């Protein structure tokens, strides 16, 4: 899958090789992020990153995904077009590692243009780097650029709103 900062594969052997190289690099970076976010050093990253752990619907494989987030009204907002969100199961909480602690969180997916605009504004205000990955920026008035938002929605971008449960 391509992102705004990475061109789609050309279908050539060289393009496919470069794509595999990017995937291997991303997997290595994700492994380092997971290790740091689960360690006492999590404080270096926890202000902007957490781990969302899902179980594959068909494979049963466990996927631990480092993701950027923003906080709003007791919820954590995650903007993503990644496939892990398809493994969220209705009515079941998801496991997150947030601020060094593992806990359950209730979730909802937000996907309509009007519904997603404000959560995305919050995400981009708190975590501007996310905009480079999502291909979405804020306009001069501090609102989400609607044309970029529509393009991101067309690529499958959603916001997942997570509400962490208390630790027991």
Phi and psi in radians as a Rosetta constraint file:
Dihedral C 1 N 2 CA 2 C 2 CIRCULARHARMONIC -1.755 0.35
Dihedral N 2 CA 2 C 2 N 3 CIRCULARHARMONIC 2.707 0.35
Dihedral C 2 N 3 CA 3 C 3 CIRCULARHARMONIC -2.057 0.35
Dihedral N 3 CA 3 C 3 N 4 CIRCULARHARMONIC 2.988 0.35
Dihedral C 3 N 4 CA 4 C 4 CIRCULARHARMONIC -1.001 0.35
Dihedral N 4 CA 4 C 4 N 5 CIRCULARHARMONIC -0.479 0.35
Dihedral C 4 N 5 CA 5 C 5 CIRCULARHARMONIC -1.617 0.35
Dihedral N 5 CA 5 C 5 N 6 CIRCULARHARMONIC -0.143 0.35
Dihedral C 5 N 6 CA 6 C 6 CIRCULARHARMONIC -2.175 0.35
Dihedral N 6 CA 6 C 6 N 7 CIRCULARHARMONIC 2.236 0.35
Dihedral C 6 N 7 CA 7 C 7 CIRCULARHARMONIC -1.219 0.35
Dihedral N 7 CA 7 C 7 N 8 CIRCULARHARMONIC 2.664 0.35
Dihedral C 7 N 8 CA 8 C 8 CIRCULARHARMONIC -1.159 0.35
Dihedral N 8 CA 8 C 8 N 9 CIRCULARHARMONIC 2.710 0.35
Dihedral C 8 N 9 CA 9 C 9 CIRCULARHARMONIC -1.104 0.35
Dihedral N 9 CA 9 C 9 N 10 CIRCULARHARMONIC 2.493 0.35
Dihedral C 9 N 10 CA 10 C 10 CIRCULARHARMONIC -1.429 0.35
Dihedral N 10 CA 10 C 10 N 11 CIRCULARHARMONIC -0.145 0.35
Dihedral C 10 N 11 CA 11 C 11 CIRCULARHARMONIC 1.503 0.35
Dihedral N 11 CA 11 C 11 N 12 CIRCULARHARMONIC -0.086 0.35
Dihedral C 11 N 12 CA 12 C 12 CIRCULARHARMONIC -1.452 0.35
Dihedral N 12 CA 12 C 12 N 13 CIRCULARHARMONIC 2.879 0.35
Dihedral C 12 N 13 CA 13 C 13 CIRCULARHARMONIC -1.033 0.35
Dihedral N 13 CA 13 C 13 N 14 CIRCULARHARMONIC -0.718 0.35
Dihedral C 13 N 14 CA 14 C 14 CIRCULARHARMONIC -1.134 0.35
Dihedral N 14 CA 14 C 14 N 15 CIRCULARHARMONIC -0.743 0.35
Dihedral C 14 N 15 CA 15 C 15 CIRCULARHARMONIC -1.132 0.35
Dihedral N 15 CA 15 C 15 N 16 CIRCULARHARMONIC -0.713 0.35
Dihedral C 15 N 16 CA 16 C 16 CIRCULARHARMONIC -1.173 0.35
Dihedral N 16 CA 16 C 16 N 17 CIRCULARHARMONIC -0.675 0.35
Dihedral C 16 N 17 CA 17 C 17 CIRCULARHARMONIC -1.128 0.35
Dihedral N 17 CA 17 C 17 N 18 CIRCULARHARMONIC -0.756 0.35
Dihedral C 17 N 18 CA 18 C 18 CIRCULARHARMONIC -1.104 0.35
Dihedral N 18 CA 18 C 18 N 19 CIRCULARHARMONIC -0.692 0.35
Dihedral C 18 N 19 CA 19 C 19 CIRCULARHARMONIC -1.099 0.35
Dihedral N 19 CA 19 C 19 N 20 CIRCULARHARMONIC -0.755 0.35
Dihedral C 19 N 20 CA 20 C 20 CIRCULARHARMONIC -1.119 0.35
Dihedral N 20 CA 20 C 20 N 21 CIRCULARHARMONIC -0.664 0.35
Dihedral C 20 N 21 CA 21 C 21 CIRCULARHARMONIC -1.090 0.35
Dihedral N 21 CA 21 C 21 N 22 CIRCULARHARMONIC -0.738 0.35
Dihedral C 21 N 22 CA 22 C 22 CIRCULARHARMONIC -1.118 0.35
Dihedral N 22 CA 22 C 22 N 23 CIRCULARHARMONIC -0.714 0.35
Dihedral C 22 N 23 CA 23 C 23 CIRCULARHARMONIC -1.116 0.35
Dihedral N 23 CA 23 C 23 N 24 CIRCULARHARMONIC -0.728 0.35
Dihedral C 23 N 24 CA 24 C 24 CIRCULARHARMONIC -1.116 0.35
Dihedral N 24 CA 24 C 24 N 25 CIRCULARHARMONIC -0.734 0.35
Dihedral C 24 N 25 CA 25 C 25 CIRCULARHARMONIC -1.101 0.35
Dihedral N 25 CA 25 C 25 N 26 CIRCULARHARMONIC -0.780 0.35
Dihedral C 25 N 26 CA 26 C 26 CIRCULARHARMONIC -1.090 0.35
Dihedral N 26 CA 26 C 26 N 27 CIRCULARHARMONIC -0.708 0.35
Dihedral C 26 N 27 CA 27 C 27 CIRCULARHARMONIC -1.086 0.35
Dihedral N 27 CA 27 C 27 N 28 CIRCULARHARMONIC -0.694 0.35
Dihedral C 27 N 28 CA 28 C 28 CIRCULARHARMONIC -1.165 0.35
Dihedral N 28 CA 28 C 28 N 29 CIRCULARHARMONIC -0.773 0.35
Dihedral C 28 N 29 CA 29 C 29 CIRCULARHARMONIC -1.085 0.35
Dihedral N 29 CA 29 C 29 N 30 CIRCULARHARMONIC -0.782 0.35
Dihedral C 29 N 30 CA 30 C 30 CIRCULARHARMONIC -1.046 0.35
Dihedral N 30 CA 30 C 30 N 31 CIRCULARHARMONIC -0.707 0.35
Dihedral C 30 N 31 CA 31 C 31 CIRCULARHARMONIC -1.087 0.35
Dihedral N 31 CA 31 C 31 N 32 CIRCULARHARMONIC -0.741 0.35
Dihedral C 31 N 32 CA 32 C 32 CIRCULARHARMONIC -1.131 0.35
Dihedral N 32 CA 32 C 32 N 33 CIRCULARHARMONIC -0.770 0.35
Dihedral C 32 N 33 CA 33 C 33 CIRCULARHARMONIC -1.067 0.35
Dihedral N 33 CA 33 C 33 N 34 CIRCULARHARMONIC -0.782 0.35
Dihedral C 33 N 34 CA 34 C 34 CIRCULARHARMONIC -1.024 0.35
Dihedral N 34 CA 34 C 34 N 35 CIRCULARHARMONIC -0.811 0.35
Dihedral C 34 N 35 CA 35 C 35 CIRCULARHARMONIC -1.071 0.35
Dihedral N 35 CA 35 C 35 N 36 CIRCULARHARMONIC -0.794 0.35
Dihedral C 35 N 36 CA 36 C 36 CIRCULARHARMONIC -1.149 0.35
Dihedral N 36 CA 36 C 36 N 37 CIRCULARHARMONIC -0.747 0.35
Dihedral C 36 N 37 CA 37 C 37 CIRCULARHARMONIC -1.182 0.35
Dihedral N 37 CA 37 C 37 N 38 CIRCULARHARMONIC -0.361 0.35
Dihedral C 37 N 38 CA 38 C 38 CIRCULARHARMONIC -1.698 0.35
Dihedral N 38 CA 38 C 38 N 39 CIRCULARHARMONIC 0.008 0.35
Dihedral C 38 N 39 CA 39 C 39 CIRCULARHARMONIC -1.844 0.35
Dihedral N 39 CA 39 C 39 N 40 CIRCULARHARMONIC 3.010 0.35
Dihedral C 39 N 40 CA 40 C 40 CIRCULARHARMONIC -1.075 0.35
Dihedral N 40 CA 40 C 40 N 41 CIRCULARHARMONIC -0.292 0.35
Dihedral C 40 N 41 CA 41 C 41 CIRCULARHARMONIC -1.428 0.35
Dihedral N 41 CA 41 C 41 N 42 CIRCULARHARMONIC 0.074 0.35
Dihedral C 41 N 42 CA 42 C 42 CIRCULARHARMONIC -0.950 0.35
Dihedral N 42 CA 42 C 42 N 43 CIRCULARHARMONIC -0.479 0.35
Dihedral C 42 N 43 CA 43 C 43 CIRCULARHARMONIC -1.031 0.35
Dihedral N 43 CA 43 C 43 N 44 CIRCULARHARMONIC -0.416 0.35
Dihedral C 43 N 44 CA 44 C 44 CIRCULARHARMONIC -1.143 0.35
Dihedral N 44 CA 44 C 44 N 45 CIRCULARHARMONIC -0.470 0.35
Dihedral C 44 N 45 CA 45 C 45 CIRCULARHARMONIC -2.150 0.35
Dihedral N 45 CA 45 C 45 N 46 CIRCULARHARMONIC -0.339 0.35
Dihedral C 45 N 46 CA 46 C 46 CIRCULARHARMONIC -1.120 0.35
Dihedral N 46 CA 46 C 46 N 47 CIRCULARHARMONIC -0.294 0.35
Dihedral C 46 N 47 CA 47 C 47 CIRCULARHARMONIC -1.211 0.35
Dihedral N 47 CA 47 C 47 N 48 CIRCULARHARMONIC -0.374 0.35
Dihedral C 47 N 48 CA 48 C 48 CIRCULARHARMONIC -2.258 0.35
Dihedral N 48 CA 48 C 48 N 49 CIRCULARHARMONIC -0.280 0.35
Dihedral C 48 N 49 CA 49 C 49 CIRCULARHARMONIC -2.201 0.35
Dihedral N 49 CA 49 C 49 N 50 CIRCULARHARMONIC 2.615 0.35
Dihedral C 49 N 50 CA 50 C 50 CIRCULARHARMONIC -2.592 0.35
Dihedral N 50 CA 50 C 50 N 51 CIRCULARHARMONIC 3.106 0.35
Dihedral C 50 N 51 CA 51 C 51 CIRCULARHARMONIC -2.008 0.35
Dihedral N 51 CA 51 C 51 N 52 CIRCULARHARMONIC 2.293 0.35
Dihedral C 51 N 52 CA 52 C 52 CIRCULARHARMONIC -1.913 0.35
Dihedral N 52 CA 52 C 52 N 53 CIRCULARHARMONIC 2.153 0.35
Dihedral C 52 N 53 CA 53 C 53 CIRCULARHARMONIC -1.913 0.35
Dihedral N 53 CA 53 C 53 N 54 CIRCULARHARMONIC 2.175 0.35
Dihedral C 53 N 54 CA 54 C 54 CIRCULARHARMONIC -2.224 0.35
Dihedral N 54 CA 54 C 54 N 55 CIRCULARHARMONIC 2.789 0.35
Dihedral C 54 N 55 CA 55 C 55 CIRCULARHARMONIC -1.926 0.35
Dihedral N 55 CA 55 C 55 N 56 CIRCULARHARMONIC 2.246 0.35
Dihedral C 55 N 56 CA 56 C 56 CIRCULARHARMONIC -1.007 0.35
Dihedral N 56 CA 56 C 56 N 57 CIRCULARHARMONIC 2.328 0.35
Dihedral C 56 N 57 CA 57 C 57 CIRCULARHARMONIC -1.102 0.35
Dihedral N 57 CA 57 C 57 N 58 CIRCULARHARMONIC -0.693 0.35
Dihedral C 57 N 58 CA 58 C 58 CIRCULARHARMONIC -1.749 0.35
Dihedral N 58 CA 58 C 58 N 59 CIRCULARHARMONIC -0.583 0.35
Dihedral C 58 N 59 CA 59 C 59 CIRCULARHARMONIC -1.567 0.35
Dihedral N 59 CA 59 C 59 N 60 CIRCULARHARMONIC -0.461 0.35
Dihedral C 59 N 60 CA 60 C 60 CIRCULARHARMONIC 1.319 0.35
Dihedral N 60 CA 60 C 60 N 61 CIRCULARHARMONIC 0.058 0.35
Dihedral C 60 N 61 CA 61 C 61 CIRCULARHARMONIC -1.249 0.35
Dihedral N 61 CA 61 C 61 N 62 CIRCULARHARMONIC 2.513 0.35
Dihedral C 61 N 62 CA 62 C 62 CIRCULARHARMONIC -1.594 0.35
Dihedral N 62 CA 62 C 62 N 63 CIRCULARHARMONIC 2.239 0.35
Dihedral C 62 N 63 CA 63 C 63 CIRCULARHARMONIC -2.043 0.35
Dihedral N 63 CA 63 C 63 N 64 CIRCULARHARMONIC 2.099 0.35
Dihedral C 63 N 64 CA 64 C 64 CIRCULARHARMONIC -1.893 0.35
Dihedral N 64 CA 64 C 64 N 65 CIRCULARHARMONIC 1.933 0.35
Dihedral C 64 N 65 CA 65 C 65 CIRCULARHARMONIC -1.929 0.35
Dihedral N 65 CA 65 C 65 N 66 CIRCULARHARMONIC 2.008 0.35
Dihedral C 65 N 66 CA 66 C 66 CIRCULARHARMONIC -1.200 0.35
Dihedral N 66 CA 66 C 66 N 67 CIRCULARHARMONIC 2.268 0.35
Dihedral C 66 N 67 CA 67 C 67 CIRCULARHARMONIC -2.401 0.35
Dihedral N 67 CA 67 C 67 N 68 CIRCULARHARMONIC 2.614 0.35
Dihedral C 67 N 68 CA 68 C 68 CIRCULARHARMONIC -1.403 0.35
Dihedral N 68 CA 68 C 68 N 69 CIRCULARHARMONIC 2.678 0.35
Dihedral C 68 N 69 CA 69 C 69 CIRCULARHARMONIC -2.584 0.35
Dihedral N 69 CA 69 C 69 N 70 CIRCULARHARMONIC 2.904 0.35
Dihedral C 69 N 70 CA 70 C 70 CIRCULARHARMONIC -2.328 0.35
Dihedral N 70 CA 70 C 70 N 71 CIRCULARHARMONIC 2.672 0.35
Dihedral C 70 N 71 CA 71 C 71 CIRCULARHARMONIC -1.800 0.35
Dihedral N 71 CA 71 C 71 N 72 CIRCULARHARMONIC 2.452 0.35
Dihedral C 71 N 72 CA 72 C 72 CIRCULARHARMONIC -2.741 0.35
Dihedral N 72 CA 72 C 72 N 73 CIRCULARHARMONIC 2.080 0.35
Dihedral C 72 N 73 CA 73 C 73 CIRCULARHARMONIC 0.883 0.35
Dihedral N 73 CA 73 C 73 N 74 CIRCULARHARMONIC 0.832 0.35
Dihedral C 73 N 74 CA 74 C 74 CIRCULARHARMONIC 1.349 0.35
Dihedral N 74 CA 74 C 74 N 75 CIRCULARHARMONIC 0.084 0.35
Dihedral C 74 N 75 CA 75 C 75 CIRCULARHARMONIC -2.030 0.35
Dihedral N 75 CA 75 C 75 N 76 CIRCULARHARMONIC 2.798 0.35
Dihedral C 75 N 76 CA 76 C 76 CIRCULARHARMONIC -1.930 0.35
Dihedral N 76 CA 76 C 76 N 77 CIRCULARHARMONIC 2.232 0.35
Dihedral C 76 N 77 CA 77 C 77 CIRCULARHARMONIC -1.855 0.35
Dihedral N 77 CA 77 C 77 N 78 CIRCULARHARMONIC 2.221 0.35
Dihedral C 77 N 78 CA 78 C 78 CIRCULARHARMONIC -2.159 0.35
Dihedral N 78 CA 78 C 78 N 79 CIRCULARHARMONIC 2.050 0.35
Dihedral C 78 N 79 CA 79 C 79 CIRCULARHARMONIC -1.574 0.35
Dihedral N 79 CA 79 C 79 N 80 CIRCULARHARMONIC 2.264 0.35
Dihedral C 79 N 80 CA 80 C 80 CIRCULARHARMONIC -2.759 0.35
Dihedral N 80 CA 80 C 80 N 81 CIRCULARHARMONIC 2.624 0.35
Dihedral C 80 N 81 CA 81 C 81 CIRCULARHARMONIC -2.050 0.35
Dihedral N 81 CA 81 C 81 N 82 CIRCULARHARMONIC 0.080 0.35
Dihedral C 81 N 82 CA 82 C 82 CIRCULARHARMONIC -1.244 0.35
Dihedral N 82 CA 82 C 82 N 83 CIRCULARHARMONIC 2.684 0.35
Dihedral C 82 N 83 CA 83 C 83 CIRCULARHARMONIC -1.189 0.35
Dihedral N 83 CA 83 C 83 N 84 CIRCULARHARMONIC -0.333 0.35
Dihedral C 83 N 84 CA 84 C 84 CIRCULARHARMONIC -0.989 0.35
Dihedral N 84 CA 84 C 84 N 85 CIRCULARHARMONIC -0.519 0.35
Dihedral C 84 N 85 CA 85 C 85 CIRCULARHARMONIC -1.141 0.35
Dihedral N 85 CA 85 C 85 N 86 CIRCULARHARMONIC -0.430 0.35
Dihedral C 85 N 86 CA 86 C 86 CIRCULARHARMONIC -1.240 0.35
Dihedral N 86 CA 86 C 86 N 87 CIRCULARHARMONIC -0.245 0.35
Dihedral C 86 N 87 CA 87 C 87 CIRCULARHARMONIC -1.600 0.35
Dihedral N 87 CA 87 C 87 N 88 CIRCULARHARMONIC 0.030 0.35
Dihedral C 87 N 88 CA 88 C 88 CIRCULARHARMONIC -1.205 0.35
Dihedral N 88 CA 88 C 88 N 89 CIRCULARHARMONIC 2.343 0.35
Dihedral C 88 N 89 CA 89 C 89 CIRCULARHARMONIC -1.862 0.35
Dihedral N 89 CA 89 C 89 N 90 CIRCULARHARMONIC 2.161 0.35
Dihedral C 89 N 90 CA 90 C 90 CIRCULARHARMONIC -0.923 0.35
Dihedral N 90 CA 90 C 90 N 91 CIRCULARHARMONIC 2.329 0.35
Dihedral C 90 N 91 CA 91 C 91 CIRCULARHARMONIC 1.437 0.35
Dihedral N 91 CA 91 C 91 N 92 CIRCULARHARMONIC -0.125 0.35
Dihedral C 91 N 92 CA 92 C 92 CIRCULARHARMONIC -1.939 0.35
Dihedral N 92 CA 92 C 92 N 93 CIRCULARHARMONIC 2.377 0.35
Dihedral C 92 N 93 CA 93 C 93 CIRCULARHARMONIC -1.230 0.35
Dihedral N 93 CA 93 C 93 N 94 CIRCULARHARMONIC 2.840 0.35
Dihedral C 93 N 94 CA 94 C 94 CIRCULARHARMONIC -1.914 0.35
Dihedral N 94 CA 94 C 94 N 95 CIRCULARHARMONIC 2.649 0.35
Dihedral C 94 N 95 CA 95 C 95 CIRCULARHARMONIC -1.604 0.35
Dihedral N 95 CA 95 C 95 N 96 CIRCULARHARMONIC 2.307 0.35
Dihedral C 95 N 96 CA 96 C 96 CIRCULARHARMONIC -2.221 0.35
Dihedral N 96 CA 96 C 96 N 97 CIRCULARHARMONIC 2.677 0.35
Dihedral C 96 N 97 CA 97 C 97 CIRCULARHARMONIC -2.005 0.35
Dihedral N 97 CA 97 C 97 N 98 CIRCULARHARMONIC 1.906 0.35
Dihedral C 97 N 98 CA 98 C 98 CIRCULARHARMONIC -2.288 0.35
Dihedral N 98 CA 98 C 98 N 99 CIRCULARHARMONIC 2.188 0.35
Dihedral C 98 N 99 CA 99 C 99 CIRCULARHARMONIC 0.953 0.35
Dihedral N 99 CA 99 C 99 N 100 CIRCULARHARMONIC 0.701 0.35
Dihedral C 99 N 100 CA 100 C 100 CIRCULARHARMONIC 1.430 0.35
Dihedral N 100 CA 100 C 100 N 101 CIRCULARHARMONIC -0.004 0.35
Dihedral C 100 N 101 CA 101 C 101 CIRCULARHARMONIC -2.123 0.35
Dihedral N 101 CA 101 C 101 N 102 CIRCULARHARMONIC 2.417 0.35
Dihedral C 101 N 102 CA 102 C 102 CIRCULARHARMONIC -1.536 0.35
Dihedral N 102 CA 102 C 102 N 103 CIRCULARHARMONIC 2.388 0.35
Dihedral C 102 N 103 CA 103 C 103 CIRCULARHARMONIC -2.743 0.35
Dihedral N 103 CA 103 C 103 N 104 CIRCULARHARMONIC 2.983 0.35
Dihedral C 103 N 104 CA 104 C 104 CIRCULARHARMONIC -1.634 0.35
Dihedral N 104 CA 104 C 104 N 105 CIRCULARHARMONIC 2.668 0.35
Dihedral C 104 N 105 CA 105 C 105 CIRCULARHARMONIC -2.459 0.35
Dihedral N 105 CA 105 C 105 N 106 CIRCULARHARMONIC 2.415 0.35
Dihedral C 105 N 106 CA 106 C 106 CIRCULARHARMONIC -1.405 0.35
Dihedral N 106 CA 106 C 106 N 107 CIRCULARHARMONIC 2.685 0.35
Dihedral C 106 N 107 CA 107 C 107 CIRCULARHARMONIC -2.474 0.35
Dihedral N 107 CA 107 C 107 N 108 CIRCULARHARMONIC 2.785 0.35
Dihedral C 107 N 108 CA 108 C 108 CIRCULARHARMONIC -2.590 0.35
Dihedral N 108 CA 108 C 108 N 109 CIRCULARHARMONIC 2.562 0.35
Dihedral C 108 N 109 CA 109 C 109 CIRCULARHARMONIC -1.735 0.35
Dihedral N 109 CA 109 C 109 N 110 CIRCULARHARMONIC 2.290 0.35
Dihedral C 109 N 110 CA 110 C 110 CIRCULARHARMONIC -1.958 0.35
Dihedral N 110 CA 110 C 110 N 111 CIRCULARHARMONIC 2.223 0.35
Dihedral C 110 N 111 CA 111 C 111 CIRCULARHARMONIC -2.368 0.35
Dihedral N 111 CA 111 C 111 N 112 CIRCULARHARMONIC -0.326 0.35
Dihedral C 111 N 112 CA 112 C 112 CIRCULARHARMONIC -1.310 0.35
Dihedral N 112 CA 112 C 112 N 113 CIRCULARHARMONIC 2.615 0.35
Dihedral C 112 N 113 CA 113 C 113 CIRCULARHARMONIC -0.964 0.35
Dihedral N 113 CA 113 C 113 N 114 CIRCULARHARMONIC -0.856 0.35
Dihedral C 113 N 114 CA 114 C 114 CIRCULARHARMONIC -1.202 0.35
Dihedral N 114 CA 114 C 114 N 115 CIRCULARHARMONIC -0.599 0.35
Dihedral C 114 N 115 CA 115 C 115 CIRCULARHARMONIC -1.306 0.35
Dihedral N 115 CA 115 C 115 N 116 CIRCULARHARMONIC -0.538 0.35
Dihedral C 115 N 116 CA 116 C 116 CIRCULARHARMONIC -1.553 0.35
Dihedral N 116 CA 116 C 116 N 117 CIRCULARHARMONIC -0.324 0.35
Dihedral C 116 N 117 CA 117 C 117 CIRCULARHARMONIC -1.039 0.35
Dihedral N 117 CA 117 C 117 N 118 CIRCULARHARMONIC -0.852 0.35
Dihedral C 117 N 118 CA 118 C 118 CIRCULARHARMONIC -1.201 0.35
Dihedral N 118 CA 118 C 118 N 119 CIRCULARHARMONIC -0.812 0.35
Dihedral C 118 N 119 CA 119 C 119 CIRCULARHARMONIC -1.009 0.35
Dihedral N 119 CA 119 C 119 N 120 CIRCULARHARMONIC -0.658 0.35
Dihedral C 119 N 120 CA 120 C 120 CIRCULARHARMONIC -1.206 0.35
Dihedral N 120 CA 120 C 120 N 121 CIRCULARHARMONIC -0.597 0.35
Dihedral C 120 N 121 CA 121 C 121 CIRCULARHARMONIC -1.056 0.35
Dihedral N 121 CA 121 C 121 N 122 CIRCULARHARMONIC -0.754 0.35
Dihedral C 121 N 122 CA 122 C 122 CIRCULARHARMONIC -1.109 0.35
Dihedral N 122 CA 122 C 122 N 123 CIRCULARHARMONIC -0.795 0.35
Dihedral C 122 N 123 CA 123 C 123 CIRCULARHARMONIC -1.019 0.35
Dihedral N 123 CA 123 C 123 N 124 CIRCULARHARMONIC -0.843 0.35
Dihedral C 123 N 124 CA 124 C 124 CIRCULARHARMONIC -1.226 0.35
Dihedral N 124 CA 124 C 124 N 125 CIRCULARHARMONIC -0.519 0.35
Dihedral C 124 N 125 CA 125 C 125 CIRCULARHARMONIC -1.203 0.35
Dihedral N 125 CA 125 C 125 N 126 CIRCULARHARMONIC -0.751 0.35
Dihedral C 125 N 126 CA 126 C 126 CIRCULARHARMONIC -1.465 0.35
Dihedral N 126 CA 126 C 126 N 127 CIRCULARHARMONIC -0.472 0.35
Dihedral C 126 N 127 CA 127 C 127 CIRCULARHARMONIC -2.434 0.35
Dihedral N 127 CA 127 C 127 N 128 CIRCULARHARMONIC 1.246 0.35
Dihedral C 127 N 128 CA 128 C 128 CIRCULARHARMONIC -0.999 0.35
Dihedral N 128 CA 128 C 128 N 129 CIRCULARHARMONIC -0.498 0.35
Dihedral C 128 N 129 CA 129 C 129 CIRCULARHARMONIC -1.040 0.35
Dihedral N 129 CA 129 C 129 N 130 CIRCULARHARMONIC -0.547 0.35
Dihedral C 129 N 130 CA 130 C 130 CIRCULARHARMONIC -0.998 0.35
Dihedral N 130 CA 130 C 130 N 131 CIRCULARHARMONIC -0.599 0.35
Dihedral C 130 N 131 CA 131 C 131 CIRCULARHARMONIC -1.013 0.35
Dihedral N 131 CA 131 C 131 N 132 CIRCULARHARMONIC -0.604 0.35
Dihedral C 131 N 132 CA 132 C 132 CIRCULARHARMONIC -1.133 0.35
Dihedral N 132 CA 132 C 132 N 133 CIRCULARHARMONIC -0.680 0.35
Dihedral C 132 N 133 CA 133 C 133 CIRCULARHARMONIC -1.273 0.35
Dihedral N 133 CA 133 C 133 N 134 CIRCULARHARMONIC -0.668 0.35
Dihedral C 133 N 134 CA 134 C 134 CIRCULARHARMONIC -1.490 0.35
Dihedral N 134 CA 134 C 134 N 135 CIRCULARHARMONIC -0.313 0.35
Dihedral C 134 N 135 CA 135 C 135 CIRCULARHARMONIC 1.285 0.35
Dihedral N 135 CA 135 C 135 N 136 CIRCULARHARMONIC 0.509 0.35
Dihedral C 135 N 136 CA 136 C 136 CIRCULARHARMONIC -2.226 0.35
Dihedral N 136 CA 136 C 136 N 137 CIRCULARHARMONIC 2.393 0.35
Dihedral C 136 N 137 CA 137 C 137 CIRCULARHARMONIC -2.311 0.35
Dihedral N 137 CA 137 C 137 N 138 CIRCULARHARMONIC 2.998 0.35
Dihedral C 137 N 138 CA 138 C 138 CIRCULARHARMONIC -1.651 0.35
Dihedral N 138 CA 138 C 138 N 139 CIRCULARHARMONIC 2.533 0.35
Dihedral C 138 N 139 CA 139 C 139 CIRCULARHARMONIC -1.436 0.35
Dihedral N 139 CA 139 C 139 N 140 CIRCULARHARMONIC -3.094 0.35
Dihedral C 139 N 140 CA 140 C 140 CIRCULARHARMONIC -1.060 0.35
Dihedral N 140 CA 140 C 140 N 141 CIRCULARHARMONIC -0.449 0.35
Dihedral C 140 N 141 CA 141 C 141 CIRCULARHARMONIC -1.548 0.35
Dihedral N 141 CA 141 C 141 N 142 CIRCULARHARMONIC 0.009 0.35
Dihedral C 141 N 142 CA 142 C 142 CIRCULARHARMONIC 1.476 0.35
Dihedral N 142 CA 142 C 142 N 143 CIRCULARHARMONIC 0.249 0.35
Dihedral C 142 N 143 CA 143 C 143 CIRCULARHARMONIC -1.776 0.35
Dihedral N 143 CA 143 C 143 N 144 CIRCULARHARMONIC 2.762 0.35
Dihedral C 143 N 144 CA 144 C 144 CIRCULARHARMONIC -1.143 0.35
Dihedral N 144 CA 144 C 144 N 145 CIRCULARHARMONIC 2.339 0.35
Dihedral C 144 N 145 CA 145 C 145 CIRCULARHARMONIC -1.168 0.35
Dihedral N 145 CA 145 C 145 N 146 CIRCULARHARMONIC 1.950 0.35
Dihedral C 145 N 146 CA 146 C 146 CIRCULARHARMONIC -1.135 0.35
Dihedral N 146 CA 146 C 146 N 147 CIRCULARHARMONIC -0.599 0.35
Dihedral C 146 N 147 CA 147 C 147 CIRCULARHARMONIC -1.143 0.35
Dihedral N 147 CA 147 C 147 N 148 CIRCULARHARMONIC -0.782 0.35
Dihedral C 147 N 148 CA 148 C 148 CIRCULARHARMONIC -1.130 0.35
Dihedral N 148 CA 148 C 148 N 149 CIRCULARHARMONIC -0.667 0.35
Dihedral C 148 N 149 CA 149 C 149 CIRCULARHARMONIC -1.099 0.35
Dihedral N 149 CA 149 C 149 N 150 CIRCULARHARMONIC -0.782 0.35
Dihedral C 149 N 150 CA 150 C 150 CIRCULARHARMONIC -1.066 0.35
Dihedral N 150 CA 150 C 150 N 151 CIRCULARHARMONIC -0.714 0.35
Dihedral C 150 N 151 CA 151 C 151 CIRCULARHARMONIC -1.107 0.35
Dihedral N 151 CA 151 C 151 N 152 CIRCULARHARMONIC -0.732 0.35
Dihedral C 151 N 152 CA 152 C 152 CIRCULARHARMONIC -1.135 0.35
Dihedral N 152 CA 152 C 152 N 153 CIRCULARHARMONIC -0.701 0.35
Dihedral C 152 N 153 CA 153 C 153 CIRCULARHARMONIC -1.068 0.35
Dihedral N 153 CA 153 C 153 N 154 CIRCULARHARMONIC -0.665 0.35
Dihedral C 153 N 154 CA 154 C 154 CIRCULARHARMONIC -1.120 0.35
Dihedral N 154 CA 154 C 154 N 155 CIRCULARHARMONIC -0.442 0.35
Dihedral C 154 N 155 CA 155 C 155 CIRCULARHARMONIC -1.534 0.35
Dihedral N 155 CA 155 C 155 N 156 CIRCULARHARMONIC 0.040 0.35
Dihedral C 155 N 156 CA 156 C 156 CIRCULARHARMONIC 1.668 0.35
Dihedral N 156 CA 156 C 156 N 157 CIRCULARHARMONIC 0.214 0.35
Dihedral C 156 N 157 CA 157 C 157 CIRCULARHARMONIC -1.200 0.35
Dihedral N 157 CA 157 C 157 N 158 CIRCULARHARMONIC 2.407 0.35
Dihedral C 157 N 158 CA 158 C 158 CIRCULARHARMONIC -2.408 0.35
Dihedral N 158 CA 158 C 158 N 159 CIRCULARHARMONIC 2.992 0.35
Dihedral C 158 N 159 CA 159 C 159 CIRCULARHARMONIC -1.992 0.35
Dihedral N 159 CA 159 C 159 N 160 CIRCULARHARMONIC 2.291 0.35
Dihedral C 159 N 160 CA 160 C 160 CIRCULARHARMONIC -1.797 0.35
Dihedral N 160 CA 160 C 160 N 161 CIRCULARHARMONIC 2.089 0.35
Dihedral C 160 N 161 CA 161 C 161 CIRCULARHARMONIC -1.677 0.35
Dihedral N 161 CA 161 C 161 N 162 CIRCULARHARMONIC 2.103 0.35
Dihedral C 161 N 162 CA 162 C 162 CIRCULARHARMONIC -1.926 0.35
Dihedral N 162 CA 162 C 162 N 163 CIRCULARHARMONIC 2.362 0.35
Dihedral C 162 N 163 CA 163 C 163 CIRCULARHARMONIC -2.063 0.35
Dihedral N 163 CA 163 C 163 N 164 CIRCULARHARMONIC 1.746 0.35
Dihedral C 163 N 164 CA 164 C 164 CIRCULARHARMONIC -1.077 0.35
Dihedral N 164 CA 164 C 164 N 165 CIRCULARHARMONIC 2.436 0.35
Dihedral C 164 N 165 CA 165 C 165 CIRCULARHARMONIC -1.491 0.35
Dihedral N 165 CA 165 C 165 N 166 CIRCULARHARMONIC 2.736 0.35
Dihedral C 165 N 166 CA 166 C 166 CIRCULARHARMONIC -1.138 0.35
Dihedral N 166 CA 166 C 166 N 167 CIRCULARHARMONIC 2.605 0.35
Dihedral C 166 N 167 CA 167 C 167 CIRCULARHARMONIC -1.282 0.35
Dihedral N 167 CA 167 C 167 N 168 CIRCULARHARMONIC 2.417 0.35
